[in-house]
Amino acid sequence: MAVKKARIEYLLDEAGRKKSLLAGGDGKELQVVEADITPEIINLAKVDGEGNVLLRVGFSGNSSRRVIVDKKPVKMYDGKGWGWLEEDRVHFFDEPQSVDSLVAWEQARVKRLKAAETDPANLEIIAELEAEHAIREAQKAESEARQAANRAKEAAEREAREAEEKAMKEEREREKRQWIDQHGSNYLKKATKLGYDCQRQYVTERAAREFPGFTVDFNNYADWRSRSCPSEEALELLEDILNRGFKDAKIVWLTAPPYYWSRYSDGHYEAREAVVVGDYLGRYTLIKELETEDCE
């Protein structure tokens, strides 16, 4: 049985190919040498499934033929901190090589790559990069914690608002039922008792009782501008409303009424003084038009 040999391949540049021809060689770019299989060659070579040993020196087996000859630490921008920047190229020898010289060249390449990982200069660069990465990670963690705290705060505030709104709604419903029982018309009492939603009728009846002469602006038709030099009648009415605890009240110059005006006239509305009460029963606007002369 024939003893297997190791196949060693390397490349010659033009000067090397010329020297190969002068030395009786084939002068080809790809040079192939067969050698006895040794531990040194095995440590550097690839062994396929058939037990064949192949060592390519200065180039790889892929289409680019480039092989890594050196590397240095470099900052990465993919969130992994730092990594290695690898320098790769194809090495051409300028003269025919012996087995020993080829093995020595490849051993030196491998040693150089391993040494790069423990080179003091590279370790110093790595330490700086890791420190920068640690700072970025700490800043990221701080930002995420701040965002989480803000989300938790917003959620708590939202829950508090919802709970407050729910409580206010329940209180208004309780107050509504109580008012209807005590002051509502027979119609309103009967409709409510039978389960019908009569919110508009309730507001209308309650506003008529608590603010006689005022109109509920259900459809937000009204518009106004600020009023200067209000009338004594308006001032007395406003003072009474404020004393009753309705703080969202003011005197205005009404430019559009709280109803669909064109249904009652040719569409022209004569601006006038008015008293406005906002946030009535938590959501409605009441308006009382006053027949006073403008002193502006």
CORBEL-V718967 format. One line per field, one symbol per residue. ss: DSSP state (~ for helix, > for strand, _ for the rest). phi: phi as a letter, one per 20 degrees, with the letter a starting at -180 (. if undefined). burial: + if it has 16 or more other ideal C-beta (glycine too) atoms within 10 Angstrom, else -. A space follows every 50 residues. Layout:
BEGIN
ss->???
phi->???
burial->???
END
This chain:
BEGIN
ss->____>>>>>>>>_~~~~~~~~~_______>>>>>>>__~~~~~~_>>___ __>>>>__________>>>>>>>>>______>>>>>>>>___>_____~~ ~~~~~~~~~~~~~~~~___~~~~~~~~~~~~~~~~~~~~~~~~~~~~~~~ ~~~~~~~~~~~~~~~~~~~~~~~~~~~~~~~~~__~~~~~~~~_____~~ ~~~~~~~~~~____>>______>>>>_____~~~~~~~~~~~~_____>> >>>>>>____~~~________>>>>>>>>>___>>>>>>>______
phi->.fffdedddbddefffffffffeneemefedccdbffcgffgfdedcefe nedccddnbdeeffmecfdabbfbfdcdndnbbdeeecaeddeebgdegf fffffffffffffffffdfgffffffffffffffffffffffffffffff fffffffffffffffffffffffffffffffecffgfffffffeneecgf ffffffffeecgnedeefdlffbbcfddlfffgffffffffffenefeca ecdfdbfebffffdbeoedegbfbdddelflnbdddccedecefdf
burial->-----+++++++---++-++------+---+-+-+-----+--++----- --+-+++++------++-+-+-+--------+-+------+++--++-+- -++--+--+------+-----+--++--+---+----------------- -------------------------+--++---+---+--++-----+-- +++++++--++--++++----+-+--+--++--+--++--+----+--++ ++++--+++------------++++++--++--+++++++------
END
